[in-house]
Amino acid sequence: MTKYVDKFKNPANNYVETATTPFSFFLCMLFGPLYFLLKGNFKHSIFSLILMCMTYGVSNLIYPFGVYVINREYYMKRGWVAV
């Protein structure tokens, strides 16, 4: 596992995005799919919405535990560089 990195830079335009904040866990828990939609992670936004509907919202209590890993992998796969 890599070290804890919370900022990623887009090499194309040098834009720096924060992957997680201290409140990411709570934001993901409260807003669920909207949190991932605002981060641009459409795949997890849809997946979170489907899980939320299937489990009557219980998945919104479990899904946030992986929010850091999900965001980190999302930026790394898109070619962003850890700052």
CYANA upper distance limits for C-alpha pairs under 8 A (distance plus 0.5 A):
  5 VAL  CA     72 ARG  CA      8.38
  5 VAL  CA     82 ALA  CA      7.06
  5 VAL  CA     83 VAL  CA      7.73
  6 ASP  CA     18 THR  CA      6.16
  6 ASP  CA     19 ALA  CA      5.57
  6 ASP  CA     20 THR  CA      6.17
  6 ASP  CA     21 THR  CA      8.19
  6 ASP  CA     72 ARG  CA      8.12
  6 ASP  CA     82 ALA  CA      8.35
  6 ASP  CA     83 VAL  CA      8.46
  7 LYS  CA     16 VAL  CA      7.08
  7 LYS  CA     17 GLU  CA      6.19
  7 LYS  CA     18 THR  CA      4.97
  7 LYS  CA     19 ALA  CA      6.25
  7 LYS  CA     20 THR  CA      8.39
  7 LYS  CA     82 ALA  CA      6.62
  7 LYS  CA     83 VAL  CA      6.00
  8 PHE  CA     16 VAL  CA      6.05
  8 PHE  CA     17 GLU  CA      5.90
  8 PHE  CA     18 THR  CA      6.92
  8 PHE  CA     19 ALA  CA      7.50
  8 PHE  CA     75 TYR  CA      7.53
  8 PHE  CA     80 TRP  CA      6.38
  8 PHE  CA     81 VAL  CA      5.87
  8 PHE  CA     82 ALA  CA      4.99
  8 PHE  CA     83 VAL  CA      5.87
  9 LYS  CA     14 ASN  CA      6.21
  9 LYS  CA     15 TYR  CA      6.00
  9 LYS  CA     16 VAL  CA      4.80
  9 LYS  CA     17 GLU  CA      6.83
  9 LYS  CA     80 TRP  CA      5.93
  9 LYS  CA     81 VAL  CA      5.62
  9 LYS  CA     82 ALA  CA      6.81
  9 LYS  CA     83 VAL  CA      6.87
 10 ASN  CA     14 ASN  CA      5.54
 10 ASN  CA     15 TYR  CA      5.75
 10 ASN  CA     16 VAL  CA      6.92
 10 ASN  CA     79 GLY  CA      7.87
 10 ASN  CA     80 TRP  CA      5.27
 10 ASN  CA     81 VAL  CA      6.97
 11 PRO  CA     15 TYR  CA      8.16
 11 PRO  CA     79 GLY  CA      8.23
 11 PRO  CA     80 TRP  CA      6.81
 11 PRO  CA     81 VAL  CA      7.36
 19 ALA  CA     68 TYR  CA      7.68
 19 ALA  CA     71 ASN  CA      6.14
 19 ALA  CA     72 ARG  CA      6.90
 19 ALA  CA     75 TYR  CA      8.42
 20 THR  CA     24 SER  CA      6.10
 20 THR  CA     67 VAL  CA      8.32
 20 THR  CA     68 TYR  CA      6.64
 20 THR  CA     71 ASN  CA      7.79
 23 PHE  CA     27 LEU  CA      6.54
 24 SER  CA     28 CYS  CA      6.42
 24 SER  CA     64 PRO  CA      8.40
 24 SER  CA     67 VAL  CA      7.77
 25 PHE  CA     29 MET  CA      6.70
 25 PHE  CA     64 PRO  CA      5.73
 25 PHE  CA     65 PHE  CA      7.34
 25 PHE  CA     67 VAL  CA      7.23
 26 PHE  CA     30 LEU  CA      6.54
 26 PHE  CA     64 PRO  CA      8.02
 27 LEU  CA     31 PHE  CA      6.32
 27 LEU  CA     32 GLY  CA      7.95
 27 LEU  CA     35 TYR  CA      7.12
 28 CYS  CA     32 GLY  CA      5.29
 28 CYS  CA     33 PRO  CA      8.08
 28 CYS  CA     34 LEU  CA      8.48
 28 CYS  CA     35 TYR  CA      6.05
 28 CYS  CA     36 PHE  CA      8.22
 28 CYS  CA     60 ASN  CA      8.03
 28 CYS  CA     63 TYR  CA      8.31
 28 CYS  CA     64 PRO  CA      6.02
 28 CYS  CA     67 VAL  CA      7.92
 29 MET  CA     60 ASN  CA      5.82
 29 MET  CA     61 LEU  CA      6.48
 29 MET  CA     63 TYR  CA      8.03
 29 MET  CA     64 PRO  CA      6.28
 30 LEU  CA     60 ASN  CA      8.13
 31 PHE  CA     35 TYR  CA      6.26
 32 GLY  CA     36 PHE  CA      7.77
 32 GLY  CA     45 SER  CA      8.17
 32 GLY  CA     48 SER  CA      7.17
 32 GLY  CA     49 LEU  CA      7.86
 32 GLY  CA     60 ASN  CA      6.57
 33 PRO  CA     37 LEU  CA      6.66
 33 PRO  CA     44 HIS  CA      7.87
 33 PRO  CA     45 SER  CA      4.87
 33 PRO  CA     46 ILE  CA      7.30
 33 PRO  CA     48 SER  CA      5.98
 33 PRO  CA     49 LEU  CA      6.04
 34 LEU  CA     38 LEU  CA      6.59
 34 LEU  CA     45 SER  CA      7.27
 35 TYR  CA     39 LYS  CA      6.92
 35 TYR  CA     45 SER  CA      8.09
 36 PHE  CA     40 GLY  CA      6.71
 36 PHE  CA     41 ASN  CA      5.64
 36 PHE  CA     42 PHE  CA      7.14
 36 PHE  CA     44 HIS  CA      6.83
 36 PHE  CA     45 SER  CA      5.50
 37 LEU  CA     41 ASN  CA      6.16
 37 LEU  CA     42 PHE  CA      6.10
 37 LEU  CA     45 SER  CA      5.98
 41 ASN  CA     45 SER  CA      6.77
 41 ASN  CA     71 ASN  CA      8.49
 41 ASN  CA     74 TYR  CA      7.59
 42 PHE  CA     46 ILE  CA      6.70
 43 LYS  CA     47 PHE  CA      6.68
 44 HIS  CA     48 SER  CA      6.19
 45 SER  CA     49 LEU  CA      6.70
 46 ILE  CA     50 ILE  CA      6.71
 47 PHE  CA     51 LEU  CA      6.66
 48 SER  CA     52 MET  CA      6.43
 48 SER  CA     59 SER  CA      8.30
 48 SER  CA     60 ASN  CA      8.32
 48 SER  CA     63 TYR  CA      8.15
 49 LEU  CA     53 CYS  CA      6.74
 50 ILE  CA     54 MET  CA      6.68
 51 LEU  CA     55 THR  CA      6.52
 51 LEU  CA     57 GLY  CA      8.25
 51 LEU  CA     59 SER  CA      6.72
 52 MET  CA     56 TYR  CA      6.24
 52 MET  CA     57 GLY  CA      5.00
 52 MET  CA     58 VAL  CA      7.20
 52 MET  CA     59 SER  CA      6.02
 52 MET  CA     60 ASN  CA      6.91
 53 CYS  CA     57 GLY  CA      6.90
 55 THR  CA     59 SER  CA      6.66
 57 GLY  CA     61 LEU  CA      8.15
 58 VAL  CA     62 ILE  CA      7.66
 59 SER  CA     63 TYR  CA      6.22
 60 ASN  CA     64 PRO  CA      7.33
 63 TYR  CA     67 VAL  CA      7.56
 66 GLY  CA     70 ILE  CA      6.56
 67 VAL  CA     71 ASN  CA      6.58
 68 TYR  CA     72 ARG  CA      6.57
 69 VAL  CA     73 GLU  CA      6.53
 70 ILE  CA     74 TYR  CA      6.61
 71 ASN  CA     75 TYR  CA      6.87
 72 ARG  CA     76 MET  CA      6.67
 73 GLU  CA     77 LYS  CA      6.47
 74 TYR  CA     78 ARG  CA      6.96
 75 TYR  CA     79 GLY  CA      7.09
 75 TYR  CA     80 TRP  CA      5.92
 75 TYR  CA     81 VAL  CA      8.46
 76 MET  CA     80 TRP  CA      5.86
 76 MET  CA     81 VAL  CA      7.39
 76 MET  CA     82 ALA  CA      8.39
